[in-house]
Amino acid sequence: MKDRRLLMIPGPIEFTPEVMRAMGMPTTSHVAPKFIEVFGQALERLGDVFLCPHGQPFVFAGSGSLAMDIGAANLVEPGDKGIVINTGYLSDRMGVICEGGGVRREAGRPQGHGRGPRGRVHRRGAGRERPRSSGCPG
């Protein structure tokens, strides 16, 4: 990597040749004894990373919406009041997740709602099905 130019911007990162070789290896089954051993070691080391050597880390495989669900479920409880600052689709999504968990949202109408050219109320993306929240308490 010494003879390669290093671009220092957010985004794609540089991989060492060892990592590139490892990524080129055949995938190991999640039930294979070697995978279970390596995964167990990774979980143990996560305690060190997060300065919680006796804690139990949980690793979830899922989308960004799952991460938002998990975050909301650990921050709010049914009946709590919440404010979601509307800055676009993802903040609208967080509002839906929190409302699905029983949080009373105290903000105005979400981003993308407004009046159309004939004065009718419209919603950007109307008719498009949005994913439902599944991980919040409630």
C-alpha positions in Angstrom: 0.0 0.0 0.0 3.0 2.3 0.2 3.0 2.9 -3.5 -0.7 3.7 -3.6 -2.1 7.2 -3.2 -4.2 7.6 0.0 -7.4 9.6 -0.5 -8.4 11.0 2.9 -12.2 11.6 2.5 -15.2 10.0 4.2 -16.5 7.0 2.4 -14.6 4.1 0.9 -11.7 3.0 3.0 -8.3 1.4 2.1 -8.0 -2.3 2.7 -4.7 -4.1 3.4 -3.8 -6.9 1.0 -4.4 -9.4 3.9 -8.0 -8.2 4.2 -8.5 -8.3 0.5 -7.4 -11.9 0.4 -9.6 -12.8 3.4 -12.6 -11.2 1.6 -11.9 -13.4 -1.4 -12.1 -16.6 0.5 -15.2 -18.9 0.3 -18.0 -17.9 2.7 -18.2 -20.0 5.9 -21.5 -21.3 7.1 -23.0 -19.6 10.1 -23.3 -23.0 11.8 -19.8 -24.3 11.0 -17.7 -24.9 14.1 -15.0 -22.5 12.9 -17.5 -19.7 12.4 -19.0 -20.2 15.8 -15.5 -20.1 17.4 -14.5 -16.9 15.5 -17.9 -15.2 16.2 -17.5 -16.0 19.9 -14.1 -14.4 20.0 -15.5 -11.4 18.2 -18.2 -11.0 20.8 -15.7 -11.3 23.6 -13.5 -8.6 22.0 -16.5 -6.3 21.6 -16.6 -6.0 25.4 -13.1 -4.5 25.2 -14.0 -2.2 22.4 -17.0 -0.7 24.3 -15.1 -0.7 27.7 -17.6 -3.2 29.1 -15.7 -6.5 29.6 -18.5 -8.1 31.6 -21.4 -7.0 29.4 -23.2 -9.1 26.8 -23.1 -7.5 23.3 -25.9 -8.2 20.9 -25.2 -8.3 17.2 -28.1 -7.8 14.8 -28.1 -8.4 11.1 -30.6 -6.1 9.5 -31.3 -2.9 7.7 -30.9 0.7 8.9 -34.6 0.6 9.9 -33.8 -2.2 12.3 -31.1 -0.1 13.8 -33.5 2.7 14.2 -36.1 0.4 15.8 -33.6 -0.9 18.3 -32.4 2.6 19.1 -35.9 3.8 19.7 -36.8 0.8 21.7 -33.9 1.4 24.1 -34.6 5.2 24.5 -38.3 5.5 24.9 -41.3 3.7 26.4 -45.0 3.6 25.5 -46.7 6.8 26.7 -43.5 9.0 26.5 -43.7 12.3 24.6 -41.2 12.7 21.8 -40.2 15.4 19.3 -38.9 14.4 15.9 -37.3 17.1 13.9 -38.4 16.6 10.3 -35.5 16.8 7.9 -36.7 14.3 5.3 -37.5 10.6 4.8 -35.4 9.2 7.7 -36.8 11.5 10.3 -40.3 10.7 9.1 -39.4 7.1 9.4 -38.2 7.6 13.0 -41.5 9.3 13.8 -43.4 6.3 12.5 -41.2 3.9 14.5 -41.7 5.9 17.7 -45.5 6.2 17.2 -45.6 2.5 16.6 -43.9 2.0 20.0 -46.5 4.1 21.7 -44.7 7.4 21.8 -46.9 10.5 21.5 -45.2 12.7 18.9 -45.4 16.4 19.7 -44.2 17.8 16.3 -46.2 19.2 13.4 -46.9 17.5 10.2 -44.0 15.5 8.7 -41.8 16.6 5.9 -43.4 16.1 2.4 -46.9 17.0 3.5 -48.4 20.2 2.0 -51.0 21.7 -0.2 -51.1 20.9 -3.9 -51.7 23.3 -6.8 -55.5 23.1 -6.3 -55.3 23.5 -2.5 -55.7 19.7 -1.9 -53.6 18.2 0.9 -51.1 15.8 -0.7 -48.2 13.7 0.6 -45.0 13.0 -1.3 -44.8 9.3 -2.1 -48.5 8.8 -1.7 -49.6 5.3 -2.7 -46.1 4.0 -2.0 -46.1 1.4 0.8 -43.6 2.2 3.6 -42.1 -0.4 5.8 -43.7 -0.9 9.2 -41.9 -0.8 12.5 -41.4 -4.1 14.3 -38.8 -3.6 17.1 -40.3 -0.9 19.3 -41.9 -1.7 22.6 -45.6 -1.8 22.7 
